[in-house]
Amino acid sequence: MERLPKDPFMLVSSINMLLRDGEFDSLEELCHSFDREPEEVKAELLQHGYVYSEEQKQMRPAGYND
């Protein structure tokens, strides 16, 4: 993968896949590898109803654990 997808749902899927498969140890490492800022990615995906779970190391629907 050369860059992270622009489509928010594909972005969530890609992030979760790359973290799950052990390509990266953290969201920060993943984002920096693709020349993106983690806080910008988190803010972008929050607008589409997703938050990052440090515990699970994955993007989850907002409110999933509430």
Protein Blocks (a to p, Z undefined) as FASTA:
>chain_A
ZZdcfblklmmmmmmmmmmnomafbfklmmmmnopafklmmmmmmmnopacdfklopacd
ehklZZ
